Structures are given as C-alpha cells and as structure tokens.
Amino acid sequence: MTHPAKLRVALLFGGQSAEHEISILSARNVLAALDPQRFEPVLIGIDRQGRWLRQDAARLLESARDPRLVRIENGPLVSKETVFAHETAAAIDVIFPVLHGTMGEDGTVQGLFELAGIPYVGAGVLGSAIGMDKDVSKRLLRDAGIPIAAFHTLRRERFEADPAATLSQVQDLGLPVFTKPANAGSSIGVRKVSTPADLEAAVRHAFQFDDKVLIEAAVTAREIELAVLGGTPPAVSVAGEIVVRHADGFYSYDAKYLDESGARLELPAHLAPEVLKRAQALAVRTFEVLECEGMARVDLFLEPDGTLRVNEINTLPGFTAISMYPKLWELSGIAPRALVTRLIDLALARSRRRAALRRSAGSPE
C-alpha cells in the first residue's frame, strides 16, 4: 500500500521587525503542533539583516522560551528561487508565515507568495495590510459603524514641522491617552501618557517604530480577546480576558513576555451569555469588514455599562506559550495540532479557489 507524500510546509519566521524574537517563539510552537503524518516541515529563519537561512528543527524545539535568549541560527542560505520553484523535488507546497509585525504581517511577504503562486496561511495582501495599520483599520471599522475608542493620527513630517501645534490638536481626547506606532504589534513602542508634559516624549518614542503614530483615548474597560478561524462562515472561539498586574499599567511588551506575573489570563473570561454572544458577533463582523482570511485575534474593550469596542485585530496572532489564539481554540475544543492542520487546509482551499478564477476577458474555453 502506497502512502501519499507528505506536504512540505515552510515555516517562515524571525524577520526584520521589532517582534523578531516573538516570531521565533511562535514558530517553535507551530512546529511542535505540525502533524508529522501529513506534513514535512521546512524551517526558514529570516535574520535581522534579511537573510533567509535554513534552520534545524531539533534546535528550534530545544530553544529557550525567553525572548531575550532566542535567535536565528547561522544556517545555510536559502535561495528564494528554490523555495518558489514549482516543479522540483524540493518544492514547497504551502507556506506558514509565522512572522509578526512589519515585513511579515503587513502584506509584503503575502504579495511575494501571490506572485510565486504558492498557498500560504492567513490573510491575503489586502487584509494583512489593513490589519497591520491601526489608523486604516480603525477608520474602516468606524465607517462600518463598529465602535472604537476616539483617536487621532499624527504623521512624522507635520509633527516635526511644529510639534506644539500638532499636539494641541489632540487635546480633545483628554488624559490619559495611549501613544502607539500605527504599524507595530506586541505593544512595542506603546506608552500610557497621564500628564501633558510626557506627551511629546511618548510620541517621539512611537515615531522610532513608524512614520504614523496614533494617540488614542484611554478606555476604562476590561480587555477581552477572541479568536476567529476562517471558513464560511468564520468560526469564533470563547472569550479570554487579560488582567494586567504590571507596573506599566497596561498590557505592555514587558507585561506580556518578560514579567511572569505581569498579567493574568482569565480562560475563559467570566461573561454573561448575552455579552459573550455580542462579543463573538462583533469579532466575526470585524474579521469580515477588515477583509481577513484564515485566522485573526480580535481584541475588544468591555466597558462597565456593557458597551463593546474594538481595540485592534491581529492577523498573524502569536503562537507562543502564553498566546491567546491557540489557548482560546484549545478551550473551544480545537487542540493545537488540529488548529494548525485546519489553517493549512484553509490555505490550500483558498489557493484552489483562486486558481479557478478566470484571468482574461476572452470567451471561456
């Protein structure tokens, strides 16, 4: 009896964003969850110089779980032409981009995969770009009638030309506010500002990571997260809650990854059935409005009066040991191996649908 050949799944991780280390931690867990009966992993790490390097599976699985202690190993250089060749023994069947942040989660590599005609996990070019840009995603949500927190967007050129005048235009938000790079994740570059004297320094800090910065009104609310899995219709998990204990006063990078007691995860979140139902519907609506596919984590604010607001969406959510996306699905009845398999199957199905589309206006054959 012959057995079908295993699908070669390229895990692409690391990258040149500020979330480089978190990507490595996520890749470790995705690798551990790959079904060895169906998939053959091909590990490709992108170092901080942008080089694509083959990585060793055993070394990755044995790596530390502390982001301060992980790195891309100096393995053999990977030829992109080889990765994207369709008819070679080393051809890749599907790519699982475990890349967080810019040049990975923002549509850039997704465009490369589209040009190469290789199936890939997660949102497409448009959904990835929208989801990464907090300014654009919030404007689209607002236009769709989805509640969000009040915000202003600052652009580097205008801010540098007249910082005082620019900051005077955001006074309607009051204090405290959060300053955020428009295109970043894992709370990198985010600061909570409680006094006018601290605002300019916080904005300048955020501009180190992007050319657009959001200033967003602080919301007194519980932080609720839900996981969405693509399909027709998309599936949505139970909800989890982040209870912050860290000195930063919000779910900062340090609270997430460096301080073991920086936050507590309530799994599941203690919500009334009616509130959970509304939160799940809002998560799916957000997923659809922002043109997402495959997977996303949707973060919500639940205010004391029951109002739900969308904080943000993450189109390539973390798969680290503390990450909500796989935890929420496991709590909802989908174990990590089944989840990773389903994500790959969704990628293959989308590729088949796209391949069936007509590419010319001529008469069909």
C-alpha positions as CSV (number, residue, x, y, z in Angstrom):
1,M,0.0,0.0,0.0
2,T,1.4,3.4,-1.0
3,H,1.1,6.3,1.3
4,P,0.5,9.9,-0.1
5,A,3.5,12.1,0.0
6,K,3.7,14.5,2.9
7,L,3.1,18.1,2.1
8,R,6.2,20.3,2.5
9,V,5.2,23.1,4.8
10,A,7.7,26.0,5.0
11,L,7.6,27.8,8.4
12,L,8.9,31.3,7.8
13,F,9.9,33.2,11.0
14,G,12.2,35.7,12.6
15,G,12.1,38.7,10.3
16,Q,13.3,42.3,10.5
17,S,10.5,43.7,12.7
18,A,10.7,44.6,16.3
19,E,8.8,41.4,17.0
20,H,11.7,39.2,15.7
21,E,12.1,37.2,18.9
22,I,8.4,36.7,19.5
23,S,8.2,35.3,16.0
24,I,10.8,32.7,16.8
25,L,8.9,31.7,20.0
26,S,5.7,31.3,17.9
27,A,7.5,29.2,15.2
28,R,8.7,26.8,17.9
29,N,5.1,26.0,18.9
30,V,3.7,25.8,15.4
31,L,6.5,23.3,14.6
32,A,5.6,21.3,17.6
33,A,1.9,21.2,16.5
34,L,2.5,20.1,12.9
35,D,1.1,16.7,12.2
36,P,4.1,14.5,11.3
37,Q,1.9,12.1,9.4
38,R,0.8,14.8,6.9
39,F,3.4,17.4,6.9
40,E,7.2,17.7,6.4
41,P,8.5,21.0,7.9
42,V,11.0,23.2,6.1
43,L,12.3,25.8,8.5
44,I,13.4,29.1,7.1
45,G,14.5,31.8,9.5
46,I,14.9,35.4,8.4
47,D,17.7,37.2,10.4
48,R,17.8,40.9,11.2
49,Q,19.8,41.5,8.0
50,G,17.0,40.0,5.9
51,R,18.9,36.8,5.0
52,W,16.8,33.6,4.6
53,L,18.6,30.8,6.4
54,R,17.7,27.1,6.8
55,Q,17.1,26.2,10.5
56,D,17.3,23.0,12.3
57,A,14.0,21.6,13.7
58,A,15.6,19.9,16.8
59,R,17.5,23.1,17.7
60,L,14.3,25.2,17.4
61,L,12.3,22.8,19.6
62,E,15.0,22.8,22.2
63,S,15.3,26.6,22.2
64,A,14.6,28.8,25.2
65,R,11.1,30.3,25.8
66,D,12.5,33.6,26.9
67,P,12.6,36.2,24.0
68,R,15.9,37.5,25.3
69,L,17.5,34.2,24.7
70,V,16.4,33.1,21.2
71,R,17.9,33.9,17.9
72,I,18.1,32.8,14.2
73,E,20.9,30.3,13.8
74,N,23.5,30.9,11.2
75,G,22.4,28.1,8.8
76,P,22.8,27.6,5.1
77,L,21.5,30.5,2.9
78,V,18.1,29.7,1.2
79,S,17.7,30.6,-2.4
80,K,14.3,32.2,-2.9
81,E,14.2,30.8,-6.4
82,T,14.5,27.3,-5.0
83,V,11.7,28.0,-2.4
84,F,9.4,29.2,-5.1
85,A,10.2,26.6,-7.8
86,H,7.1,24.6,-8.6
87,E,8.5,21.5,-10.3
88,T,11.5,20.5,-8.2
89,A,11.9,17.7,-5.6
90,A,12.4,20.5,-3.0
91,A,9.3,22.4,-4.0
92,I,7.3,23.9,-1.1
93,D,3.6,23.0,-1.1
94,V,2.4,25.7,1.4
95,I,3.9,28.4,3.5
96,F,3.0,29.1,7.1
97,P,4.3,32.7,7.7
98,V,5.0,32.9,11.5
99,L,6.1,36.5,11.1
100,H,4.8,39.2,13.3
101,G,5.0,42.9,12.6
102,T,6.3,44.8,9.6
103,M,7.7,43.0,6.5
104,G,5.8,39.8,7.5
105,E,2.3,40.6,8.8
106,D,1.7,43.7,6.7
107,G,1.1,42.2,3.2
108,T,4.7,42.4,2.0
109,V,5.6,38.7,2.0
110,Q,1.9,37.8,1.2
111,G,2.4,39.7,-2.1
112,L,5.6,37.6,-2.7
113,F,3.7,34.4,-2.2
114,E,0.9,35.5,-4.5
115,L,3.4,36.3,-7.3
116,A,5.0,32.9,-6.8
117,G,1.6,31.1,-6.8
118,I,2.3,29.3,-3.5
119,P,-0.5,28.7,-1.0
120,Y,0.0,30.4,2.3
121,V,-1.7,30.5,5.7
122,G,-3.5,33.6,6.9
123,A,-4.9,36.8,5.5
124,G,-4.2,37.9,1.9
125,V,-2.3,41.1,0.8
126,L,-5.2,43.5,1.5
127,G,-6.4,42.0,4.8
128,S,-2.8,41.8,6.1
129,A,-2.0,45.4,5.2
130,I,-5.3,46.7,6.7
131,G,-5.0,44.7,9.8
132,M,-1.4,45.9,10.4
133,D,-2.2,49.6,10.0
134,K,-4.1,50.7,13.1
135,D,-5.1,54.0,11.5
136,V,-6.6,52.5,8.4
137,S,-8.3,49.6,10.2
138,K,-9.9,51.9,12.8
139,R,-11.2,54.2,10.0
140,L,-12.7,51.3,8.2
141,L,-14.3,50.0,11.4
142,R,-15.7,53.5,12.2
143,D,-17.1,53.8,8.7
144,A,-18.8,50.4,9.2
145,G,-20.5,51.6,12.4
146,I,-18.3,49.4,14.7
147,P,-17.5,51.1,18.0
148,I,-13.8,52.1,18.6
149,A,-12.0,54.4,21.0
150,A,-11.6,58.0,19.9
151,F,-8.2,58.6,18.3
152,H,-6.0,61.0,16.2
153,T,-3.3,60.1,13.8
154,L,0.0,62.0,13.6
155,R,2.3,62.0,10.6
156,R,6.0,62.4,11.1
157,E,6.5,65.4,8.7
158,R,3.8,67.5,10.2
159,F,4.8,66.7,13.8
160,E,8.4,67.5,13.2
161,A,7.5,70.8,11.5
162,D,5.6,72.0,14.5
163,P,5.3,69.6,17.5
164,A,3.4,72.0,19.8
165,A,0.7,72.9,17.2
166,T,0.3,69.2,16.3
167,L,-0.1,68.1,19.8
168,S,-2.6,70.9,20.6
169,Q,-5.0,69.3,18.1
170,V,-5.4,66.2,20.1
171,Q,-6.4,67.8,23.4
172,D,-10.0,66.8,22.9
173,L,-9.0,63.3,23.8
174,G,-8.2,64.3,27.3
175,L,-5.9,62.3,29.5
176,P,-4.8,59.6,29.9
177,V,-4.0,58.6,26.4
178,F,-2.0,55.9,24.7
179,T,0.6,56.6,22.0
180,K,1.1,53.8,19.5
181,P,3.0,53.3,16.3
182,A,0.4,52.7,13.6
183,N,2.2,49.7,12.3
184,A,3.6,47.5,15.1
185,G,2.5,44.8,17.5
186,S,3.2,43.2,20.8
187,S,2.7,46.7,22.4
188,I,6.1,47.7,21.0
189,G,6.5,51.5,21.1
190,V,3.3,51.9,23.1
191,R,3.2,54.3,26.1
192,K,0.5,55.4,28.5
193,V,0.5,59.1,29.0
194,S,-1.1,60.7,32.1
195,T,0.4,64.2,32.1
196,P,0.8,66.8,29.3
197,A,4.5,67.1,30.0
198,D,5.0,63.4,29.0
199,L,3.1,63.5,25.7
200,E,5.8,64.8,23.3
201,A,8.4,62.3,24.5
202,A,5.9,59.4,24.2
203,V,5.1,60.5,20.6
204,R,8.8,60.7,19.7
205,H,9.3,57.3,21.1
206,A,6.5,55.8,19.0
207,F,7.9,57.6,15.9
208,Q,11.0,55.4,16.3
209,F,9.0,52.5,15.0
210,D,6.8,54.0,12.3
211,D,6.1,57.2,10.3
212,K,2.5,57.3,11.7
213,V,1.5,57.4,15.3
214,L,-1.9,57.1,16.9
215,I,-2.9,58.9,20.0
216,E,-5.9,57.1,21.5
217,A,-8.1,57.9,24.3
218,A,-7.8,55.6,27.3
219,V,-10.9,53.5,27.9
220,T,-11.9,52.2,31.4
221,A,-12.8,48.7,30.4
222,R,-12.0,45.0,30.7
223,E,-9.7,43.7,27.9
224,I,-11.4,40.8,26.1
225,E,-9.9,38.7,23.3
226,L,-11.5,36.3,20.9
227,A,-10.0,34.0,18.2
228,V,-11.5,33.8,14.7
229,L,-10.9,31.0,12.3
230,G,-11.7,31.4,8.6
231,G,-14.4,29.5,6.8
232,T,-17.9,30.0,5.5
233,P,-19.0,31.4,7.9
234,P,-15.9,32.1,10.1
235,A,-15.8,30.3,13.4
236,V,-15.2,32.2,16.7
237,S,-13.9,30.9,20.0
238,V,-14.9,31.5,23.5
239,A,-13.5,34.7,25.1
240,G,-10.5,35.3,27.2
241,E,-9.6,38.2,29.4
242,I,-6.3,40.0,30.1
243,V,-6.0,41.2,33.7
244,V,-2.9,43.4,33.9
245,R,-0.8,43.4,37.1
246,H,2.4,45.0,35.7
247,A,3.7,48.4,36.8
248,D,3.3,49.8,33.3
249,G,-0.5,49.8,34.0
250,F,-1.3,48.2,30.6
251,Y,-0.6,45.0,28.6
252,S,2.9,46.2,27.6
253,Y,5.7,44.1,26.0
254,D,7.3,43.6,29.4
255,A,4.0,42.5,30.9
256,K,3.4,40.0,28.1
257,Y,6.8,38.4,27.7
258,L,9.3,39.4,30.4
259,D,7.3,39.6,33.7
260,E,5.9,36.2,34.7
261,S,3.4,37.9,37.0
262,G,2.8,40.9,34.7
263,A,-0.7,39.7,33.7
264,R,-3.2,37.0,34.4
265,L,-5.2,35.3,31.7
266,E,-8.8,34.5,32.5
267,L,-9.7,31.5,30.4
268,P,-12.5,31.6,29.8
269,A,-13.5,35.2,30.5
270,H,-16.3,35.4,33.0
271,L,-19.0,36.9,30.8
272,A,-22.8,36.8,30.9
273,P,-24.0,34.6,27.9
274,E,-25.6,37.7,26.3
275,V,-22.3,39.6,26.5
276,L,-20.3,36.7,25.1
277,K,-22.7,36.4,22.2
278,R,-22.4,40.1,21.3
279,A,-18.6,39.9,21.6
280,Q,-18.4,36.9,19.3
281,A,-20.7,38.6,16.7
282,L,-18.5,41.7,16.9
283,A,-15.3,39.7,16.4
284,V,-16.7,38.0,13.3
285,R,-18.0,41.3,11.9
286,T,-14.6,42.9,12.5
287,F,-12.9,39.9,10.7
288,E,-15.1,40.4,7.7
289,V,-15.1,44.2,7.5
290,L,-11.3,44.2,7.5
291,E,-11.1,41.6,4.7
292,C,-9.4,38.9,6.8
293,E,-8.9,35.2,6.0
294,G,-7.5,32.2,7.7
295,M,-7.1,33.5,11.3
296,A,-7.2,36.6,13.4
297,R,-7.4,37.5,17.1
298,V,-9.8,40.3,17.8
299,D,-9.2,42.4,20.9
300,L,-12.2,44.2,22.5
301,F,-12.9,46.6,25.3
302,L,-15.8,45.8,27.6
303,E,-16.9,49.0,29.4
304,P,-18.7,48.9,32.8
305,D,-22.0,49.8,31.1
306,G,-21.8,46.8,28.7
307,T,-20.5,48.7,25.7
308,L,-18.1,46.7,23.5
309,R,-15.5,48.5,21.4
310,V,-12.9,47.0,19.1
311,N,-9.3,47.7,20.2
312,E,-7.5,46.1,17.3
313,I,-7.1,43.0,15.2
314,N,-4.1,40.8,14.8
315,T,-4.0,38.8,11.5
316,L,-0.9,36.7,12.5
317,P,-1.5,36.2,16.2
318,G,1.2,34.8,18.4
319,F,1.6,31.1,19.0
320,T,3.9,31.5,22.0
321,A,3.4,29.6,25.2
322,I,1.2,32.5,26.6
323,S,-0.5,33.4,23.4
324,M,-4.3,33.7,23.5
325,Y,-5.1,32.5,20.0
326,P,-4.1,28.8,20.4
327,K,-5.3,28.8,24.1
328,L,-8.7,30.1,23.1
329,W,-9.2,27.4,20.4
330,E,-8.0,24.7,22.7
331,L,-10.5,25.9,25.3
332,S,-13.1,25.8,22.4
333,G,-12.4,22.2,21.6
334,I,-9.7,22.5,18.9
335,A,-6.3,21.3,20.0
336,P,-3.1,22.9,18.6
337,R,-2.4,20.1,16.1
338,A,-5.9,20.2,14.7
339,L,-5.8,24.0,14.6
340,V,-2.5,24.1,12.6
341,T,-3.9,21.5,10.3
342,R,-7.1,23.4,9.7
343,L,-5.2,26.6,9.0
344,I,-3.1,24.8,6.4
345,D,-6.2,23.2,4.8
346,L,-7.8,26.7,4.6
347,A,-4.7,28.0,2.8
348,L,-4.8,25.1,0.3
349,A,-8.6,25.6,-0.3
350,R,-8.2,29.3,-1.0
351,S,-5.4,28.6,-3.4
352,R,-7.6,26.2,-5.3
353,R,-10.4,28.8,-5.5
354,R,-8.1,31.4,-6.8
355,A,-6.6,29.1,-9.4
356,A,-10.1,28.5,-10.8
357,L,-10.7,32.2,-11.4
358,R,-10.6,33.5,-15.0
359,R,-7.6,35.6,-15.8
360,S,-8.8,37.1,-19.1
361,A,-11.9,38.7,-20.5
362,G,-12.0,36.3,-23.5
363,S,-14.5,33.6,-24.1
364,P,-14.2,30.7,-21.7
365,E,-12.7,27.5,-23.1
